Amino acid sequence: MTRSRIAILVAVVLAVTVAAAIVGRAPTVPAVQVQAAPLVRTLQFSARVATSSRVEVGATLTGRVAEVTVREGAAVRHGEALVRLETEELRAALDQARAAERQAAARLAGLRTTGRSGVQAQLEQAEATLLNARAELDRVERLVAQGFLSASRADDARRAVAVAQAQRESARAQVGALADAGAEIAQAQAQLALAASASQAARARLAQAVVVAPADARVLARQVEPGQIVQPGRALLTLALDSPLQLVAQVDERYLGQLGPGQEAAVLADAFPGQRFAARVRSIAPLIDVQRGSVEVKLDIADPVPAFLREDLTLSVEVETARRERTLTLPLAALREGATPSQARVLVLEGGRGVEREVQLGLRTLSAVEVTAGLAAGDVVAIGRSLAPGRRLRGDLEAGAAALARKAGVDDAGSTVMNAMGR
């Protein structure tokens, strides 16, 4: 065999050997090593600053605004005048009602004094007239019996007595009507009460021409200016009643099971990114907003309350919903198809091959999950749901870390978009 043939044969043997080594070498796949570490689940959402009580105040009368005494941001005290309407017509109505009340009072007083005296005198005169008529009747009847007068004179005397009796009864009725429980006095008292009620109503309408603060508060919005015509039901000012500030958020109903009163939260204002402060979940609304598919969550702000907080200021809130101080964790990307909240399958690299294994799951976050059974610390798990079990595989931990970092960047961008939409 010549040297050239020997060289060709050696080259072929080397090529076959290299090819066999390449073909027999296991492919490399991204992988992660199971380790014990802290695991914290948080929930992020947007919230706004609000007081526990916000009211809109307005006038109960139709009228023209004469004066607005406060501006937005002003602190007002209970009973302080906020808006004044023109009052000329209302004052004239009050003067008229007061005059009618005085007239009714004067009539009642007159009935109780001069009126009673007059009817008492009439009664006494009627009784005297009746007494004289009876005496005249007796005299006439004696003369008729003696034949000095005709019978017709007796009839005239009897009619005079009847008339006198009628006059006396009429006078008695008038006296009774002017007694404390009499009809005339009762009617006069009713007229006086009616006039007094009209005066009170006129005073009330005049008082309603001034819109006052219902409690200590701060003016949030002013929707009225002098000269405007206002009507009942229209909001003139929006007030925030003096009460502790709170945070109000609309959280997707899918996360309702993770929230509970008393959970700690970290809060950050977009306008003041360097001033993080603490809050605590106070309450969760019992109803779901059907239109938005969200639930209202209220949080109390921990002392000291930041001075920069304003009504309706938008904030970013992160609530800690669960924590494990030290537990076996696994990235969600390592779970294979068909995973459930409590159970999943993973591809564990054992002896250079991928072996599928069932694992039990616990606490879950957006990127990782707690493994309660099926894996041990140090196990290497492949990342990639399309990998078939039983194949020869080699795990690359650096490639796995890079893949997880890329996925975390995409998830963070999606979370930012969702937060912006949630506002």
VOPAGU-2260 file (C-alpha; in pm, 1 decimal, decimal comma):
REM VOPAGU-2260
SITE   aa  ch    i         X         Y         Z
SITE  MET   A    0       0,0       0,0       0,0
SITE  THR   A    1     138,9     336,5     -99,1
SITE  ARG   A    2     179,0     628,1     134,2
SITE  SER   A    3    -103,3     822,8     -32,2
SITE  ARG   A    4    -346,2     540,4      17,4
SITE  ILE   A    5    -244,7     506,8     379,1
SITE  ALA   A    6    -300,5     880,4     434,1
SITE  ILE   A    7    -644,6     861,1     273,2
SITE  LEU   A    8    -738,0     562,6     490,0
SITE  VAL   A    9    -624,4     741,4     807,5
SITE  ALA   A   10    -825,0    1050,3     711,7
SITE  VAL   A   11   -1135,6     841,3     648,6
SITE  VAL   A   12   -1097,1     664,6     982,8
SITE  LEU   A   13   -1055,7     997,6    1164,5
SITE  ALA   A   14   -1360,4    1142,3     989,8
SITE  VAL   A   15   -1572,2     841,1    1077,7
SITE  THR   A   16   -1454,3     860,3    1439,4
SITE  VAL   A   17   -1532,9    1231,9    1466,6
SITE  ALA   A   18   -1874,3    1183,8    1302,9
SITE  ALA   A   19   -1957,7     899,1    1539,1
SITE  ALA   A   20   -1857,0    1112,5    1836,9
SITE  ILE   A   21   -2072,6    1402,3    1712,5
SITE  VAL   A   22   -2369,1    1174,8    1644,9
SITE  GLY   A   23   -2340,4    1004,9    1984,3
SITE  ARG   A   24   -2306,8    1330,5    2179,4
SITE  ALA   A   25   -2622,8    1434,0    2373,2
SITE  PRO   A   26   -2779,2    1770,9    2269,1
SITE  THR   A   27   -2764,6    2063,4    2514,2
SITE  VAL   A   28   -3090,5    2218,6    2647,4
SITE  PRO   A   29   -3157,5    2511,0    2883,9
SITE  ALA   A   30   -3206,3    2384,0    3238,5
SITE  VAL   A   31   -3244,4    2499,9    3597,6
SITE  GLN   A   32   -3132,5    2345,6    3925,1
SITE  VAL   A   33   -3392,2    2303,0    4198,5
SITE  GLN   A   34   -3290,4    2502,0    4506,8
SITE  ALA   A   35   -3442,1    2607,9    4837,2
SITE  ALA   A   36   -3506,8    2981,5    4847,8
SITE  PRO   A   37   -3756,5    3236,4    4982,6
SITE  LEU   A   38   -4074,3    3269,4    4778,2
SITE  VAL   A   39   -4296,9    3576,3    4801,9
SITE  ARG   A   40   -4617,5    3625,8    4607,0
SITE  THR   A   41   -4727,2    3983,5    4546,9
SITE  LEU   A   42   -5011,5    4146,7    4361,0
SITE  GLN   A   43   -4958,7    4476,9    4179,7
SITE  PHE   A   44   -5233,1    4717,2    4079,6
SITE  SER   A   45   -5312,5    5087,0    4051,2
SITE  ALA   A   46   -5506,3    5282,2    4314,7
SITE  ARG   A   47   -5615,7    5639,0    4377,0
SITE  VAL   A   48   -5620,9    5857,1    4686,4
SITE  ALA   A   49   -5966,0    5934,0    4828,5
SITE  THR   A   50   -6130,8    6043,0    5148,5
SITE  SER   A   51   -6387,1    5816,6    5308,9
SITE  SER   A   52   -6657,3    6080,9    5251,0
SITE  ARG   A   53   -6695,9    6310,5    4952,4
SITE  VAL   A   54   -7009,8    6519,1    4902,0
SITE  GLU   A   55   -7150,4    6755,2    4642,1
SITE  VAL   A   56   -7337,2    7056,5    4779,8
SITE  GLY   A   57   -7590,8    7272,2    4600,0
SITE  ALA   A   58   -7880,3    7511,0    4650,0
SITE  THR   A   59   -8236,0    7404,6    4731,6
SITE  LEU   A   60   -8377,4    7716,6    4563,4
SITE  THR   A   61   -8372,9    7857,3    4213,6
SITE  GLY   A   62   -8192,5    8189,2    4209,9
SITE  ARG   A   63   -7902,5    8402,1    4093,3
SITE  VAL   A   64   -7564,6    8363,3    4263,9
SITE  ALA   A   65   -7458,9    8680,3    4442,1
SITE  GLU   A   66   -7130,3    8558,2    4591,8
SITE  VAL   A   67   -6903,7    8252,1    4608,8
SITE  THR   A   68   -6689,3    8281,3    4921,1
SITE  VAL   A   69   -6442,9    7991,0    4873,3
SITE  ARG   A   70   -6198,7    7865,1    4613,8
SITE  GLU   A   71   -6067,5    7520,3    4528,8
SITE  GLY   A   72   -5834,6    7380,8    4791,6
SITE  ALA   A   73   -5973,4    7598,7    5071,9
SITE  ALA   A   74   -6041,4    7444,2    5412,5
SITE  VAL   A   75   -6390,7    7524,8    5544,8
SITE  ARG   A   76   -6555,0    7479,4    5883,1
SITE  HIS   A   77   -6894,6    7336,9    5966,5
SITE  GLY   A   78   -7166,5    7597,1    5899,5
SITE  GLU   A   79   -6939,2    7832,1    5705,8
SITE  ALA   A   80   -7109,7    8016,7    5417,0
SITE  LEU   A   81   -6995,1    7890,5    5078,1
SITE  VAL   A   82   -7240,0    8040,4    4826,1
SITE  ARG   A   83   -7492,7    8324,9    4865,1
SITE  LEU   A   84   -7792,8    8381,2    4637,9
SITE  GLU   A   85   -7973,9    8710,3    4577,9
SITE  THR   A   86   -8236,9    8759,6    4852,7
SITE  GLU   A   87   -8446,1    9071,3    4768,8
SITE  GLU   A   88   -8756,9    8877,4    4669,9
SITE  LEU   A   89   -8718,8    8635,7    4960,4
SITE  ARG   A   90   -8689,5    8921,8    5210,4
SITE  ALA   A   91   -9004,0    9085,1    5069,0
SITE  ALA   A   92   -9193,5    8758,6    5107,0
SITE  LEU   A   93   -9074,0    8733,0    5466,2
SITE  ASP   A   94   -9188,4    9088,3    5544,2
SITE  GLN   A   95   -9531,4    9012,5    5399,5
SITE  ALA   A   96   -9561,7    8693,3    5603,4
SITE  ARG   A   97   -9459,4    8873,5    5921,6
SITE  ALA   A   98   -9723,3    9145,0    5860,4
SITE  ALA   A   99   -9993,0    8880,4    5816,7
SITE  GLU   A  100   -9878,4    8715,3    6139,4
SITE  ARG   A  101   -9899,4    9044,7    6329,8
SITE  GLN   A  102  -10247,7    9105,5    6190,0
SITE  ALA   A  103  -10367,2    8761,9    6303,6
SITE  ALA   A  104  -10215,8    8815,9    6648,7
SITE  ALA   A  105  -10387,0    9155,4    6680,5
SITE  ARG   A  106  -10723,9    9006,6    6586,8
SITE  LEU   A  107  -10687,7    8732,5    6846,5
SITE  ALA   A  108  -10589,0    8983,6    7112,6
SITE  GLY   A  109  -10885,7    9202,7    7018,5
SITE  LEU   A  110  -11129,9    8916,5    7048,1
SITE  ARG   A  111  -10994,0    8831,6    7391,1
SITE  THR   A  112  -11025,8    9191,7    7520,4
SITE  THR   A  113  -11269,0    9434,3    7353,5
SITE  GLY   A  114  -11456,5    9158,2    7180,3
SITE  ARG   A  115  -11533,6    8978,2    7503,0
SITE  SER   A  116  -11630,6    9305,7    7672,4
SITE  GLY   A  117  -11868,7    9395,8    7390,2
SITE  VAL   A  118  -12051,7    9063,2    7382,1
SITE  GLN   A  119  -12070,8    9059,8    7761,4
SITE  ALA   A  120  -12240,3    9399,5    7752,7
SITE  GLN   A  121  -12479,2    9274,9    7485,1
SITE  LEU   A  122  -12565,3    8976,7    7703,3
SITE  GLU   A  123  -12635,4    9196,9    8002,9
SITE  GLN   A  124  -12855,4    9426,5    7789,7
SITE  ALA   A  125  -13044,2    9129,9    7648,0
SITE  GLU   A  126  -13108,8    8989,9    7996,7
SITE  ALA   A  127  -13236,8    9331,3    8113,2
SITE  THR   A  128  -13462,4    9356,3    7810,8
SITE  LEU   A  129  -13598,0    9008,7    7879,5
SITE  LEU   A  130  -13661,1    9098,1    8242,6
SITE  ASN   A  131  -13857,2    9410,3    8141,5
SITE  ALA   A  132  -14053,3    9217,5    7879,3
SITE  ARG   A  133  -14159,3    8956,1    8134,7
SITE  ALA   A  134  -14266,2    9226,5    8380,9
SITE  GLU   A  135  -14468,5    9398,0    8109,7
SITE  LEU   A  136  -14632,1    9067,2    8021,4
SITE  ASP   A  137  -14738,1    9011,1    8382,9
SITE  ARG   A  138  -14887,0    9361,2    8403,6
SITE  VAL   A  139  -15072,1    9326,6    8073,2
SITE  GLU   A  140  -15215,0    8986,2    8166,1
SITE  ARG   A  141  -15354,3    9128,7    8494,5
SITE  LEU   A  142  -15513,7    9421,7    8310,0
SITE  VAL   A  143  -15661,4    9191,6    8048,1
SITE  ALA   A  144  -15806,2    8974,9    8324,5
SITE  GLN   A  145  -15964,0    9281,9    8478,8
SITE  GLY   A  146  -16103,0    9382,0    8144,5
SITE  PHE   A  147  -15904,3    9699,4    8109,7
SITE  LEU   A  148  -15707,1    9576,9    7805,4
SITE  SER   A  149  -15792,8    9360,3    7512,6
SITE  ALA   A  150  -15645,1    9012,1    7461,9
SITE  SER   A  151  -15442,6    9137,2    7168,0
SITE  ARG   A  152  -15227,7    9341,4    7404,0
SITE  ALA   A  153  -15134,7    9021,9    7587,7
SITE  ASP   A  154  -15028,6    8859,3    7260,6
SITE  ASP   A  155  -14801,1    9155,4    7182,9
SITE  ALA   A  156  -14643,3    9128,3    7525,7
SITE  ARG   A  157  -14580,5    8757,5    7481,0
SITE  ARG   A  158  -14408,9    8820,3    7144,0
SITE  ALA   A  159  -14188,8    9082,5    7305,7
SITE  VAL   A  160  -14081,7    8826,9    7567,8
SITE  ALA   A  161  -13997,1    8570,7    7296,5
SITE  VAL   A  162  -13788,2    8823,7    7107,1
SITE  ALA   A  163  -13601,8    8919,4    7425,2
SITE  GLN   A  164  -13531,9    8553,6    7499,7
SITE  ALA   A  165  -13391,1    8503,5    7147,9
SITE  GLN   A  166  -13166,8    8806,2    7185,3
SITE  ARG   A  167  -13040,2    8678,0    7517,2
SITE  GLU   A  168  -12956,9    8332,9    7367,7
SITE  SER   A  169  -12774,2    8501,1    7080,9
SITE  ALA   A  170  -12570,5    8707,4    7323,3
SITE  ARG   A  171  -12489,7    8396,6    7527,1
SITE  ALA   A  172  -12371,4    8219,9    7210,1
SITE  GLN   A  173  -12142,5    8508,8    7127,1
SITE  VAL   A  174  -11999,3    8505,3    7477,0
SITE  GLY   A  175  -11933,7    8129,1    7445,6
SITE  ALA   A  176  -11768,0    8176,2    7105,0
SITE  LEU   A  177  -11525,0    8424,4    7258,9
SITE  ALA   A  178  -11438,9    8199,5    7554,6
SITE  ASP   A  179  -11094,6    8029,6    7557,9
SITE  ALA   A  180  -11245,8    7714,7    7407,9
SITE  GLY   A  181  -11491,5    7901,8    7185,5
SITE  ALA   A  182  -11522,1    7883,1    6809,6
SITE  GLU   A  183  -11422,2    8245,4    6741,8
SITE  ILE   A  184  -11108,1    8216,5    6953,1
SITE  ALA   A  185  -11022,3    7878,0    6798,3
SITE  GLN   A  186  -11060,2    8020,6    6448,1
SITE  ALA   A  187  -10846,8    8324,2    6534,5
SITE  GLN   A  188  -10582,0    8096,2    6687,7
SITE  ALA   A  189  -10579,1    7881,1    6373,3
SITE  GLN   A  190  -10532,5    8189,2    6155,9
SITE  LEU   A  191  -10246,5    8303,6    6377,1
SITE  ALA   A  192  -10081,9    7959,6    6359,1
SITE  LEU   A  193  -10118,8    7961,2    5979,5
SITE  ALA   A  194   -9960,3    8305,5    5957,7
SITE  ALA   A  195   -9678,5    8199,4    6190,4
SITE  SER   A  196   -9611,2    7893,3    5973,4
SITE  ALA   A  197   -9597,9    8113,5    5665,7
SITE  SER   A  198   -9345,2    8338,5    5840,1
SITE  GLN   A  199   -9135,1    8037,2    5940,4
SITE  ALA   A  200   -9140,8    7903,4    5585,0
SITE  ALA   A  201   -9034,9    8242,6    5451,5
SITE  ARG   A  202   -8746,6    8256,4    5700,7
SITE  ALA   A  203   -8642,5    7904,2    5601,7
SITE  ARG   A  204   -8640,0    7998,0    5230,8
SITE  LEU   A  205   -8432,3    8303,9    5311,9
SITE  ALA   A  206   -8186,8    8088,1    5507,9
SITE  GLN   A  207   -8163,9    7847,1    5214,8
SITE  ALA   A  208   -8029,1    8130,8    5003,7
SITE  VAL   A  209   -7695,6    8068,0    5178,7
SITE  VAL   A  210   -7525,8    7734,8    5103,2
SITE  VAL   A  211   -7318,4    7632,0    5405,7
SITE  ALA   A  212   -7060,2    7360,7    5469,0
SITE  PRO   A  213   -7224,0    7045,9    5614,0
SITE  ALA   A  214   -6906,7    6964,2    5810,5
SITE  ASP   A  215   -6538,9    7049,2    5832,0
SITE  ALA   A  216   -6407,5    6983,5    5482,5
SITE  ARG   A  217   -6180,2    7086,2    5196,1
SITE  VAL   A  218   -6308,0    7224,6    4865,6
SITE  LEU   A  219   -6212,7    6992,0    4581,0
SITE  ALA   A  220   -6400,4    7152,6    4291,4
SITE  ARG   A  221   -6592,0    7475,7    4231,7
SITE  GLN   A  222   -6856,7    7461,3    3958,6
SITE  VAL   A  223   -7029,7    7798,8    4008,7
SITE  GLU   A  224   -6951,2    8167,5    3965,3
SITE  PRO   A  225   -7136,0    8489,2    4065,3
SITE  GLY   A  226   -7418,2    8582,3    3830,1
SITE  GLN   A  227   -7511,1    8225,6    3735,2
SITE  ILE   A  228   -7869,6    8103,3    3769,5
SITE  VAL   A  229   -7872,3    7785,6    3978,3
SITE  GLN   A  230   -8145,5    7530,1    4034,9
SITE  PRO   A  231   -8205,9    7257,8    4294,3
SITE  GLY   A  232   -8017,4    6937,5    4222,4
SITE  ARG   A  233   -7719,0    7101,2    4056,2
SITE  ALA   A  234   -7381,0    7050,4    4225,6
SITE  LEU   A  235   -7212,8    7381,8    4301,5
SITE  LEU   A  236   -6913,7    7262,2    4505,2
SITE  THR   A  237   -6748,1    6925,7    4569,2
SITE  LEU   A  238   -6618,0    6880,3    4923,3
SITE  ALA   A  239   -6395,3    6621,0    5085,3
SITE  LEU   A  240   -6509,1    6588,8    5445,5
SITE  ASP   A  241   -6238,4    6584,4    5708,0
SITE  SER   A  242   -6150,6    6216,2    5747,4
SITE  PRO   A  243   -5839,2    5998,9    5707,0
SITE  LEU   A  244   -5714,5    5952,5    5352,0
SITE  GLN   A  245   -5745,6    5605,7    5205,9
SITE  LEU   A  246   -5652,7    5423,8    4886,2
SITE  VAL   A  247   -5921,8    5284,6    4657,7
SITE  ALA   A  248   -5841,1    5034,5    4383,3
SITE  GLN   A  249   -6028,8    4824,9    4130,0
SITE  VAL   A  250   -5864,4    4481,0    4122,9
SITE  ASP   A  251   -5935,3    4212,0    3866,4
SITE  GLU   A  252   -6176,2    3959,2    4017,1
SITE  ARG   A  253   -5940,9    3674,6    3920,6
SITE  TYR   A  254   -5717,0    3773,6    4213,6
SITE  LEU   A  255   -5994,9    3794,7    4470,2
SITE  GLY   A  256   -5881,9    3471,7    4637,4
SITE  GLN   A  257   -5535,7    3615,8    4704,1
SITE  LEU   A  258   -5654,8    3927,1    4887,9
SITE  GLY   A  259   -5759,7    3962,8    5249,7
SITE  PRO   A  260   -5793,2    4235,8    5515,2
SITE  GLY   A  261   -5476,2    4312,1    5705,4
SITE  GLN   A  262   -5229,9    4237,5    5424,8
SITE  GLU   A  263   -4929,4    4469,8    5407,9
SITE  ALA   A  264   -4868,9    4680,1    5096,9
SITE  ALA   A  265   -4592,6    4901,9    4958,5
SITE  VAL   A  266   -4714,5    5212,0    4773,0
SITE  LEU   A  267   -4537,5    5440,3    4528,3
SITE  ALA   A  268   -4664,0    5756,8    4358,2
SITE  ASP   A  269   -4559,0    5805,0    3995,8
SITE  ALA   A  270   -4506,6    6175,4    4067,8
SITE  PHE   A  271   -4280,4    6101,8    4369,8
SITE  PRO   A  272   -4088,6    5784,1    4276,3
SITE  GLY   A  273   -3840,8    5815,2    4561,7
SITE  GLN   A  274   -4096,3    5830,1    4843,2
SITE  ARG   A  275   -4233,9    5483,2    4900,7
SITE  PHE   A  276   -4476,3    5442,5    5192,8
SITE  ALA   A  277   -4671,6    5162,2    5360,0
SITE  ALA   A  278   -5041,4    5075,6    5362,3
SITE  ARG   A  279   -5265,2    4792,3    5477,5
SITE  VAL   A  280   -5568,8    4630,7    5314,8
SITE  ARG   A  281   -5874,6    4744,2    5513,0
SITE  SER   A  282   -6173,9    4602,9    5325,9
SITE  ILE   A  283   -6282,8    4423,2    5011,0
SITE  ALA   A  284   -6618,7    4511,2    4860,1
SITE  PRO   A  285   -6884,7    4237,8    4884,6
SITE  LEU   A  286   -6997,9    4301,4    4524,8
SITE  ILE   A  287   -6823,8    4255,5    4191,3
SITE  ASP   A  288   -6839,5    4530,0    3929,3
SITE  VAL   A  289   -7007,2    4338,9    3648,4
SITE  GLN   A  290   -6911,2    4587,7    3378,5
SITE  ARG   A  291   -6539,1    4583,8    3458,5
SITE  GLY   A  292   -6507,6    4241,2    3619,8
SITE  SER   A  293   -6331,4    4393,2    3919,6
SITE  VAL   A  294   -6370,1    4424,0    4295,2
SITE  GLU   A  295   -6313,2    4742,7    4496,5
SITE  VAL   A  296   -6033,0    4721,4    4752,9
SITE  LYS   A  297   -5969,9    4990,1    5016,9
SITE  LEU   A  298   -5639,9    5036,5    5198,4
SITE  ASP   A  299   -5547,4    5241,1    5506,6
SITE  ILE   A  300   -5231,9    5450,6    5488,0
SITE  ALA   A  301   -4980,0    5388,5    5764,4
SITE  ASP   A  302   -4859,4    5682,7    5975,4
SITE  PRO   A  303   -4702,2    5916,7    5898,0
SITE  VAL   A  304   -4923,6    6000,6    5600,0
SITE  PRO   A  305   -4710,7    6157,1    5322,6
SITE  ALA   A  306   -4775,0    6528,3    5281,2
SITE  PHE   A  307   -4775,9    6508,8    4900,3
SITE  LEU   A  308   -5091,1    6296,4    4877,7
SITE  ARG   A  309   -5382,2    6462,4    4697,1
SITE  GLU   A  310   -5736,5    6355,3    4614,0
SITE  ASP   A  311   -5745,3    6122,3    4310,0
SITE  LEU   A  312   -5364,1    6096,0    4289,7
SITE  THR   A  313   -5274,3    5774,2    4105,3
SITE  LEU   A  314   -5051,6    5528,5    4292,0
SITE  SER   A  315   -4888,0    5192,5    4227,6
SITE  VAL   A  316   -4962,5    4937,7    4499,6
SITE  GLU   A  317   -4786,8    4608,0    4565,5
SITE  VAL   A  318   -4959,5    4382,0    4817,4
SITE  GLU   A  319   -4781,6    4083,8    4969,9
SITE  THR   A  320   -5038,4    3804,5    4948,1
SITE  ALA   A  321   -4828,6    3504,2    5060,1
SITE  ARG   A  322   -4473,9    3417,1    5173,1
SITE  ARG   A  323   -4251,6    3112,3    5221,9
SITE  GLU   A  324   -3932,3    3185,4    5409,8
SITE  ARG   A  325   -3750,5    2887,1    5253,7
SITE  THR   A  326   -3890,0    2629,9    5013,8
SITE  LEU   A  327   -3804,2    2439,1    4694,7
SITE  THR   A  328   -3890,6    2656,5    4394,7
SITE  LEU   A  329   -3914,7    2597,0    4023,9
SITE  PRO   A  330   -3971,9    2840,8    3734,8
SITE  LEU   A  331   -4312,8    2813,6    3570,5
SITE  ALA   A  332   -4134,9    2773,2    3238,4
SITE  ALA   A  333   -4015,1    2428,0    3354,5
SITE  LEU   A  334   -4371,0    2293,2    3388,2
SITE  ARG   A  335   -4491,3    2080,5    3097,5
SITE  GLU   A  336   -4829,1    2083,5    2925,8
SITE  GLY   A  337   -5131,4    1985,8    3134,7
SITE  ALA   A  338   -5014,1    2143,4    3461,1
SITE  THR   A  339   -5280,3    2222,6    3720,7
SITE  PRO   A  340   -5258,4    2456,1    4023,7
SITE  SER   A  341   -5166,1    2160,2    4245,7
SITE  GLN   A  342   -4992,9    1911,6    4014,1
SITE  ALA   A  343   -4761,4    1912,7    3710,3
SITE  ARG   A  344   -4506,3    1711,3    3512,6
SITE  VAL   A  345   -4142,6    1813,4    3465,2
SITE  LEU   A  346   -3850,2    1672,6    3266,3
SITE  VAL   A  347   -3568,1    1582,4    3507,0
SITE  LEU   A  348   -3219,2    1515,5    3365,7
SITE  GLU   A  349   -3094,8    1183,6    3511,0
SITE  GLY   A  350   -2798,8     982,7    3375,7
SITE  GLY   A  351   -2779,3    1197,6    3064,4
SITE  ARG   A  352   -3143,4    1141,5    2972,4
SITE  GLY   A  353   -3468,6    1329,3    3026,4
SITE  VAL   A  354   -3704,8    1153,5    3265,8
SITE  GLU   A  355   -4062,0    1281,1    3311,3
SITE  ARG   A  356   -4169,2    1310,1    3674,6
SITE  GLU   A  357   -4490,4    1407,9    3857,2
SITE  VAL   A  358   -4454,0    1687,0    4114,5
SITE  GLN   A  359   -4688,8    1841,7    4367,9
SITE  LEU   A  360   -4718,7    2220,7    4368,6
SITE  GLY   A  361   -4792,8    2478,7    4638,4
SITE  LEU   A  362   -4762,1    2856,7    4637,6
SITE  ARG   A  363   -4752,6    3006,5    4288,5
SITE  THR   A  364   -4625,4    3347,2    4174,6
SITE  LEU   A  365   -4613,6    3507,1    3830,0
SITE  SER   A  366   -4278,7    3343,1    3751,2
SITE  ALA   A  367   -4216,1    3059,6    3999,6
SITE  VAL   A  368   -4395,8    2789,6    4194,2
SITE  GLU   A  369   -4335,5    2602,2    4519,2
SITE  VAL   A  370   -4260,3    2229,9    4484,5
SITE  THR   A  371   -4396,3    2033,2    4780,2
SITE  ALA   A  372   -4322,1    1679,9    4654,4
SITE  GLY   A  373   -4153,2    1502,3    4361,6
SITE  LEU   A  374   -3819,9    1690,4    4350,7
SITE  ALA   A  375   -3519,2    1736,0    4576,5
SITE  ALA   A  376   -3265,6    2013,7    4608,8
SITE  GLY   A  377   -2998,4    1978,3    4337,8
SITE  ASP   A  378   -3223,1    1814,4    4075,3
SITE  VAL   A  379   -3172,9    1955,5    3725,2
SITE  VAL   A  380   -3492,7    2023,0    3528,3
SITE  ALA   A  381   -3502,3    2098,0    3156,8
SITE  ILE   A  382   -3682,6    2406,5    3023,1
SITE  GLY   A  383   -3879,9    2332,9    2711,4
SITE  ARG   A  384   -4222,7    2179,5    2684,6
SITE  SER   A  385   -4157,9    2020,2    2344,1
SITE  LEU   A  386   -3874,3    1795,9    2465,4
SITE  ALA   A  387   -3967,0    1425,8    2454,8
SITE  PRO   A  388   -3881,2    1210,2    2759,4
SITE  GLY   A  389   -3623,3     930,8    2720,2
SITE  ARG   A  390   -3388,2    1123,4    2491,5
SITE  ARG   A  391   -3024,8    1181,0    2568,2
SITE  LEU   A  392   -2993,1    1539,4    2693,4
SITE  ARG   A  393   -2739,4    1762,4    2863,1
SITE  GLY   A  394   -2853,8    2056,8    3077,2
SITE  ASP   A  395   -2705,6    2404,4    3033,6
SITE  LEU   A  396   -2771,7    2608,4    3349,1
SITE  GLU   A  397   -2634,0    2930,7    3198,2
SITE  ALA   A  398   -2864,6    2902,0    2898,1
SITE  GLY   A  399   -3154,1    2832,6    3134,4
SITE  ALA   A  400   -3080,1    3146,0    3338,5
SITE  ALA   A  401   -3062,4    3355,4    3020,6
SITE  ALA   A  402   -3393,2    3216,3    2894,2
SITE  LEU   A  403   -3563,5    3294,3    3224,4
SITE  ALA   A  404   -3419,6    3647,1    3222,2
SITE  ARG   A  405   -3557,8    3708,2    2871,9
SITE  LYS   A  406   -3899,7    3578,0    2974,2
SITE  ALA   A  407   -3900,2    3795,1    3289,3
SITE  GLY   A  408   -3837,3    4103,0    3073,1
SITE  VAL   A  409   -4135,7    4020,1    2850,3
SITE  ASP   A  410   -4358,9    3954,7    3153,2
SITE  ASP   A  411   -4259,7    4286,9    3310,8
SITE  ALA   A  412   -4348,9    4473,7    2992,3
SITE  GLY   A  413   -4686,7    4298,1    2977,8
SITE  SER   A  414   -4750,9    4380,7    3343,0
SITE  THR   A  415   -4676,6    4748,4    3275,0
SITE  VAL   A  416   -4925,3    4751,0    2986,4
SITE  MET   A  417   -5193,7    4582,9    3199,3
SITE  ASN   A  418   -5141,2    4832,4    3481,7
SITE  ALA   A  419   -5175,2    5122,3    3241,5
SITE  MET   A  420   -5498,0    4975,1    3101,8
SITE  GLY   A  421   -5628,1    4917,2    3454,2
SITE  ARG   A  422   -5607,1    5286,4    3536,1
